[in-house]
Amino acid sequence: VLNWTDAATVDDVPTDDVIGMIVAGKDLALYSVEGEVFATDNICTHGHARLCEGFLEGHEIECPLHQGKFDVRNGKPTCAPVTEAIRSYPVKIEGGRVWLALD
Ligand code: FES
């Protein structure tokens, strides 16, 4: 079973945009794309850049430092220079809140 952590309200995550937030001591990026919420680690796997300061287009987040990209649905790299996936987390929406499975 997944262990759900209450991370934010649905309204905290801006529509078709990204926001950085610390949840249970983890630096995370939350994305809202077409009404669905996704969560990944916030620090790029290529260097020390925060993805919440990057640019979200569709399901792709572009790193602000060297413009590498990840798919926010599964953390997979989609554009060089990133080669290593970023961790993504299961999300559920319940009672107007965003719950994350962080284990
Ligand atoms: Fe993100 Fe280089 S630090 S692409």
Backbone and ligand atoms as CSV (ligand in chain L), in Angstrom:
chain,resi,resn,atom,element,x,y,z
A,1,VAL,N,N,0.838,-1.198,0.000
A,1,VAL,CA,C,0.000,0.000,0.000
A,1,VAL,C,C,0.874,1.249,0.000
A,2,LEU,N,N,0.346,2.292,-0.606
A,2,LEU,CA,C,1.070,3.541,-0.655
A,2,LEU,C,C,0.759,4.356,0.597
A,3,ASN,N,N,1.770,5.069,1.019
A,3,ASN,CA,C,1.686,5.902,2.195
A,3,ASN,C,C,1.527,7.348,1.715
A,4,TRP,N,N,0.314,7.909,1.859
A,4,TRP,CA,C,0.032,9.213,1.252
A,4,TRP,C,C,0.349,10.364,2.196
A,5,THR,N,N,0.987,11.379,1.669
A,5,THR,CA,C,1.299,12.595,2.422
A,5,THR,C,C,0.516,13.757,1.829
A,6,ASP,N,N,-0.151,14.508,2.694
A,6,ASP,CA,C,-0.903,15.689,2.278
A,6,ASP,C,C,0.097,16.799,1.949
A,7,ALA,N,N,0.159,17.206,0.669
A,7,ALA,CA,C,1.210,18.127,0.236
A,7,ALA,C,C,0.736,19.558,0.054
A,8,ALA,N,N,-0.489,19.738,-0.425
A,8,ALA,CA,C,-0.924,21.076,-0.814
A,8,ALA,C,C,-2.413,21.033,-1.100
A,9,THR,N,N,-3.006,22.205,-1.308
A,9,THR,CA,C,-4.351,22.227,-1.851
A,9,THR,C,C,-4.222,22.210,-3.367
A,10,VAL,N,N,-5.270,21.783,-4.038
A,10,VAL,CA,C,-5.261,21.758,-5.498
A,10,VAL,C,C,-4.982,23.156,-6.037
A,11,ASP,N,N,-5.518,24.167,-5.347
A,11,ASP,CA,C,-5.346,25.552,-5.810
A,11,ASP,C,C,-3.922,26.071,-5.643
A,12,ASP,N,N,-3.115,25.384,-4.835
A,12,ASP,CA,C,-1.716,25.815,-4.673
A,12,ASP,C,C,-0.899,25.580,-5.940
A,13,VAL,N,N,-1.348,24.670,-6.786
A,13,VAL,CA,C,-0.572,24.318,-7.979
A,13,VAL,C,C,-1.153,25.101,-9.162
A,14,PRO,N,N,-0.385,26.064,-9.675
A,14,PRO,CA,C,-0.924,26.918,-10.729
A,14,PRO,C,C,-1.199,26.132,-12.013
A,15,THR,N,N,-2.289,26.497,-12.683
A,15,THR,CA,C,-2.732,25.798,-13.884
A,15,THR,C,C,-1.685,25.863,-14.987
A,16,ASP,N,N,-1.374,24.694,-15.556
A,16,ASP,CA,C,-0.391,24.593,-16.647
A,16,ASP,C,C,0.915,25.294,-16.302
A,17,ASP,N,N,1.335,25.081,-15.050
A,17,ASP,CA,C,2.590,25.679,-14.599
A,17,ASP,C,C,3.209,24.768,-13.543
A,18,VAL,N,N,4.352,25.201,-13.032
A,18,VAL,CA,C,5.102,24.411,-12.054
A,18,VAL,C,C,5.331,25.264,-10.816
A,19,ILE,N,N,5.369,24.584,-9.653
A,19,ILE,CA,C,5.689,25.286,-8.407
A,19,ILE,C,C,6.612,24.380,-7.588
A,20,GLY,N,N,7.569,24.993,-6.927
A,20,GLY,CA,C,8.459,24.241,-6.043
A,20,GLY,C,C,7.897,24.239,-4.645
A,21,MET,N,N,8.042,23.122,-3.945
A,21,MET,CA,C,7.601,23.092,-2.548
A,21,MET,C,C,8.350,22.025,-1.769
A,22,ILE,N,N,8.571,22.325,-0.495
A,22,ILE,CA,C,9.216,21.348,0.379
A,22,ILE,C,C,8.113,20.537,1.050
A,23,VAL,N,N,8.133,19.231,0.852
A,23,VAL,CA,C,7.140,18.353,1.474
A,23,VAL,C,C,7.904,17.253,2.202
A,24,ALA,N,N,7.654,17.139,3.508
A,24,ALA,CA,C,8.331,16.132,4.324
A,24,ALA,C,C,9.843,16.192,4.112
A,25,GLY,N,N,10.371,17.412,4.036
A,25,GLY,CA,C,11.815,17.591,3.915
A,25,GLY,C,C,12.378,17.370,2.526
A,26,LYS,N,N,11.518,17.059,1.552
A,26,LYS,CA,C,11.992,16.849,0.174
A,26,LYS,C,C,11.687,18.084,-0.665
A,27,ASP,N,N,12.640,18.430,-1.527
A,27,ASP,CA,C,12.459,19.552,-2.455
A,27,ASP,C,C,11.774,18.993,-3.705
A,28,LEU,N,N,10.511,19.343,-3.896
A,28,LEU,CA,C,9.712,18.756,-4.972
A,28,LEU,C,C,9.209,19.824,-5.930
A,29,ALA,N,N,8.926,19.381,-7.147
A,29,ALA,CA,C,8.260,20.233,-8.128
A,29,ALA,C,C,6.885,19.630,-8.407
A,30,LEU,N,N,5.850,20.471,-8.320
A,30,LEU,CA,C,4.489,20.028,-8.637
A,30,LEU,C,C,4.037,20.726,-9.904
A,31,TYR,N,N,3.402,19.965,-10.773
A,31,TYR,CA,C,2.992,20.467,-12.076
A,31,TYR,C,C,1.502,20.248,-12.237
A,32,SER,N,N,0.851,21.178,-12.922
A,32,SER,CA,C,-0.534,20.978,-13.296
A,32,SER,C,C,-0.607,21.038,-14.819
A,33,VAL,N,N,-1.011,19.923,-15.433
A,33,VAL,CA,C,-1.095,19.869,-16.896
A,33,VAL,C,C,-2.472,19.341,-17.278
A,34,GLU,N,N,-3.206,20.139,-18.011
A,34,GLU,CA,C,-4.540,19.751,-18.477
A,34,GLU,C,C,-5.390,19.191,-17.338
A,35,GLY,N,N,-5.335,19.853,-16.192
A,35,GLY,CA,C,-6.169,19.477,-15.062
A,35,GLY,C,C,-5.659,18.318,-14.232
A,36,GLU,N,N,-4.484,17.784,-14.601
A,36,GLU,CA,C,-3.907,16.679,-13.839
A,36,GLU,C,C,-2.651,17.166,-13.127
A,37,VAL,N,N,-2.408,16.634,-11.918
A,37,VAL,CA,C,-1.244,17.066,-11.145
A,37,VAL,C,C,-0.172,15.976,-11.156
A,38,PHE,N,N,1.077,16.396,-11.313
A,38,PHE,CA,C,2.225,15.485,-11.307
A,38,PHE,C,C,3.265,16.024,-10.339
A,39,ALA,N,N,4.109,15.121,-9.823
A,39,ALA,CA,C,5.144,15.543,-8.873
A,39,ALA,C,C,6.455,14.835,-9.178
A,40,THR,N,N,7.541,15.595,-9.117
A,40,THR,CA,C,8.884,15.011,-9.264
A,40,THR,C,C,9.811,15.675,-8.253
A,41,ASP,N,N,11.024,15.106,-8.128
A,41,ASP,CA,C,12.065,15.829,-7.415
A,41,ASP,C,C,12.287,17.157,-8.127
A,42,ASN,N,N,12.750,18.133,-7.377
A,42,ASN,CA,C,12.891,19.471,-7.951
A,42,ASN,C,C,14.289,19.714,-8.515
A,43,ILE,N,N,15.287,19.013,-8.009
A,43,ILE,CA,C,16.665,19.262,-8.445
A,43,ILE,C,C,16.980,18.400,-9.665
A,44,CYS,N,N,17.450,19.047,-10.714
A,44,CYS,CA,C,17.803,18.372,-11.965
A,44,CYS,C,C,18.839,17.279,-11.703
A,45,THR,N,N,18.809,16.211,-12.506
A,45,THR,CA,C,19.798,15.139,-12.347
A,45,THR,C,C,21.112,15.491,-13.042
A,46,HIS,N,N,21.161,16.584,-13.750
A,46,HIS,CA,C,22.369,16.972,-14.493
A,46,HIS,C,C,23.241,17.940,-13.701
A,47,GLY,N,N,22.636,18.843,-12.971
A,47,GLY,CA,C,23.388,19.813,-12.195
A,47,GLY,C,C,22.492,20.376,-11.126
A,48,HIS,N,N,22.974,21.350,-10.392
A,48,HIS,CA,C,22.173,21.845,-9.272
A,48,HIS,C,C,21.276,22.990,-9.724
A,49,ALA,N,N,20.206,22.636,-10.388
A,49,ALA,CA,C,19.220,23.623,-10.811
A,49,ALA,C,C,17.864,23.147,-10.343
A,50,ARG,N,N,16.998,24.118,-10.025
A,50,ARG,CA,C,15.653,23.767,-9.557
A,50,ARG,C,C,14.685,23.837,-10.742
A,51,LEU,N,N,14.021,22.721,-10.968
A,51,LEU,CA,C,13.120,22.641,-12.127
A,51,LEU,C,C,11.939,23.599,-12.003
A,52,CYS,N,N,11.579,23.966,-10.762
A,52,CYS,CA,C,10.455,24.892,-10.595
A,52,CYS,C,C,10.779,26.262,-11.175
A,53,GLU,N,N,12.063,26.516,-11.436
A,53,GLU,CA,C,12.437,27.786,-12.067
A,53,GLU,C,C,12.545,27.633,-13.583
A,54,GLY,N,N,12.212,26.433,-14.068
A,54,GLY,CA,C,12.270,26.161,-15.506
A,54,GLY,C,C,10.948,26.476,-16.178
A,55,PHE,N,N,10.821,25.923,-17.371
A,55,PHE,CA,C,9.711,26.280,-18.241
A,55,PHE,C,C,8.926,25.009,-18.568
A,56,LEU,N,N,7.620,25.026,-18.251
A,56,LEU,CA,C,6.777,23.865,-18.505
A,56,LEU,C,C,6.035,24.038,-19.819
A,57,GLU,N,N,6.204,23.058,-20.700
A,57,GLU,CA,C,5.452,23.098,-21.957
A,57,GLU,C,C,4.821,21.728,-22.170
A,58,GLY,N,N,3.491,21.689,-22.159
A,58,GLY,CA,C,2.817,20.394,-22.207
A,58,GLY,C,C,3.268,19.578,-21.001
A,59,HIS,N,N,3.690,18.320,-21.256
A,59,HIS,CA,C,4.146,17.458,-20.165
A,59,HIS,C,C,5.658,17.520,-19.965
A,60,GLU,N,N,6.319,18.482,-20.609
A,60,GLU,CA,C,7.772,18.566,-20.498
A,60,GLU,C,C,8.203,19.763,-19.671
A,61,ILE,N,N,9.118,19.487,-18.720
A,61,ILE,CA,C,9.723,20.590,-17.964
A,61,ILE,C,C,11.150,20.785,-18.477
A,62,GLU,N,N,11.456,22.040,-18.773
A,62,GLU,CA,C,12.788,22.377,-19.264
A,62,GLU,C,C,13.607,22.962,-18.120
A,63,CYS,N,N,14.771,22.380,-17.913
A,63,CYS,CA,C,15.665,22.850,-16.851
A,63,CYS,C,C,16.176,24.258,-17.187
A,64,PRO,N,N,16.197,25.154,-16.187
A,64,PRO,CA,C,16.614,26.528,-16.460
A,64,PRO,C,C,18.112,26.662,-16.736
A,65,LEU,N,N,18.914,25.644,-16.378
A,65,LEU,CA,C,20.369,25.828,-16.470
A,65,LEU,C,C,20.932,25.482,-17.857
A,66,HIS,N,N,20.643,24.268,-18.348
A,66,HIS,CA,C,21.171,23.887,-19.681
A,66,HIS,C,C,20.062,23.410,-20.615
A,67,GLN,N,N,18.838,23.653,-20.241
A,67,GLN,CA,C,17.695,23.377,-21.123
A,67,GLN,C,C,17.478,21.888,-21.409
A,68,GLY,N,N,17.981,21.018,-20.528
A,68,GLY,CA,C,17.579,19.611,-20.602
A,68,GLY,C,C,16.097,19.514,-20.267
A,69,LYS,N,N,15.457,18.403,-20.676
A,69,LYS,CA,C,14.020,18.272,-20.425
A,69,LYS,C,C,13.669,16.901,-19.854
A,70,PHE,N,N,12.606,16.896,-19.061
A,70,PHE,CA,C,12.047,15.662,-18.495
A,70,PHE,C,C,10.548,15.630,-18.751
A,71,ASP,N,N,10.034,14.414,-18.894
A,71,ASP,CA,C,8.588,14.204,-18.932
A,71,ASP,C,C,8.087,14.164,-17.488
A,72,VAL,N,N,7.195,15.088,-17.119
A,72,VAL,CA,C,6.768,15.182,-15.718
A,72,VAL,C,C,5.896,13.993,-15.298
A,73,ARG,N,N,5.391,13.208,-16.271
A,73,ARG,CA,C,4.540,12.068,-15.930
A,73,ARG,C,C,5.335,10.910,-15.354
A,74,ASN,N,N,6.579,10.754,-15.800
A,74,ASN,CA,C,7.364,9.595,-15.348
A,74,ASN,C,C,8.816,9.939,-15.036
A,75,GLY,N,N,9.187,11.206,-15.206
A,75,GLY,CA,C,10.547,11.626,-14.882
A,75,GLY,C,C,11.593,11.293,-15.930
A,76,LYS,N,N,11.184,10.696,-17.048
A,76,LYS,CA,C,12.163,10.276,-18.054
A,76,LYS,C,C,12.772,11.481,-18.780
A,77,PRO,N,N,14.083,11.402,-19.058
A,77,PRO,CA,C,14.714,12.475,-19.811
A,77,PRO,C,C,14.218,12.473,-21.246
A,78,THR,N,N,13.945,13.652,-21.798
A,78,THR,CA,C,13.447,13.731,-23.176
A,78,THR,C,C,14.325,14.616,-24.047
A,79,CYS,N,N,15.309,15.283,-23.453
A,79,CYS,CA,C,16.168,16.166,-24.259
A,79,CYS,C,C,17.518,16.311,-23.567
A,80,ALA,N,N,18.609,16.207,-24.362
A,80,ALA,CA,C,19.960,16.385,-23.831
A,80,ALA,C,C,20.091,17.790,-23.230
A,81,PRO,N,N,20.997,18.004,-22.267
A,81,PRO,CA,C,22.015,17.053,-21.820
A,81,PRO,C,C,21.579,16.115,-20.699
A,82,VAL,N,N,20.322,16.096,-20.297
A,82,VAL,CA,C,19.960,15.178,-19.208
A,82,VAL,C,C,19.848,13.758,-19.755
A,83,THR,N,N,20.397,12.811,-19.003
A,83,THR,CA,C,20.348,11.410,-19.417
A,83,THR,C,C,19.738,10.542,-18.328
A,84,GLU,N,N,19.752,11.052,-17.100
A,84,GLU,CA,C,19.274,10.265,-15.975
A,84,GLU,C,C,17.876,10.746,-15.607
A,85,ALA,N,N,16.961,9.802,-15.400
A,85,ALA,CA,C,15.590,10.165,-15.032
A,85,ALA,C,C,15.574,10.877,-13.687
A,86,ILE,N,N,14.569,11.703,-13.541
A,86,ILE,CA,C,14.333,12.325,-12.249
A,86,ILE,C,C,13.243,11.508,-11.565
A,87,ARG,N,N,13.289,11.453,-10.245
A,87,ARG,CA,C,12.283,10.635,-9.567
A,87,ARG,C,C,10.914,11.302,-9.658
A,88,SER,N,N,9.898,10.506,-9.988
A,88,SER,CA,C,8.536,11.028,-9.985
A,88,SER,C,C,7.739,10.273,-8.926
A,89,TYR,N,N,6.671,10.893,-8.465
A,89,TYR,CA,C,5.917,10.347,-7.335
A,89,TYR,C,C,4.445,10.193,-7.703
A,90,PRO,N,N,3.811,9.115,-7.226
A,90,PRO,CA,C,2.360,8.974,-7.428
A,90,PRO,C,C,1.609,10.119,-6.749
A,91,VAL,N,N,0.558,10.582,-7.428
A,91,VAL,CA,C,-0.259,11.699,-6.943
A,91,VAL,C,C,-1.716,11.255,-6.897
A,92,LYS,N,N,-2.432,11.652,-5.883
A,92,LYS,CA,C,-3.899,11.536,-5.930
A,92,LYS,C,C,-4.510,12.822,-5.399
A,93,ILE,N,N,-5.696,13.125,-5.937
A,93,ILE,CA,C,-6.432,14.306,-5.501
A,93,ILE,C,C,-7.622,13.809,-4.704
A,94,GLU,N,N,-7.741,14.296,-3.481
A,94,GLU,CA,C,-8.853,13.867,-2.638
A,94,GLU,C,C,-9.219,15.005,-1.702
A,95,GLY,N,N,-10.487,15.330,-1.663
A,95,GLY,CA,C,-10.951,16.396,-0.766
A,95,GLY,C,C,-10.327,17.745,-1.093
A,96,GLY,N,N,-10.069,17.978,-2.373
A,96,GLY,CA,C,-9.492,19.261,-2.767
A,96,GLY,C,C,-8.018,19.394,-2.426
A,97,ARG,N,N,-7.408,18.290,-2.035
A,97,ARG,CA,C,-5.995,18.335,-1.655
A,97,ARG,C,C,-5.173,17.397,-2.539
A,98,VAL,N,N,-3.895,17.727,-2.622
A,98,VAL,CA,C,-2.941,16.942,-3.404
A,98,VAL,C,C,-2.171,16.038,-2.442
A,99,TRP,N,N,-2.267,14.730,-2.677
A,99,TRP,CA,C,-1.582,13.746,-1.833
A,99,TRP,C,C,-0.475,13.088,-2.651
A,100,LEU,N,N,0.678,12.924,-2.021
A,100,LEU,CA,C,1.814,12.313,-2.703
A,100,LEU,C,C,2.264,11.059,-1.965
A,101,ALA,N,N,2.670,10.057,-2.739
A,101,ALA,CA,C,3.272,8.856,-2.150
A,101,ALA,C,C,4.784,9.011,-2.281
A,102,LEU,N,N,5.439,9.310,-1.164
A,102,LEU,CA,C,6.851,9.715,-1.203
A,102,LEU,C,C,7.825,8.595,-0.871
A,103,ASP,N,N,7.353,7.417,-0.450
A,103,ASP,CA,C,8.277,6.342,-0.038
A,103,ASP,C,C,8.967,5.715,-1.240
L,1,FES,FE1,FE,19.599,20.713,-15.644
L,1,FES,FE2,FE,22.083,20.920,-16.706
L,1,FES,S1,S,21.438,21.276,-14.662
L,1,FES,S2,S,20.210,20.407,-17.695
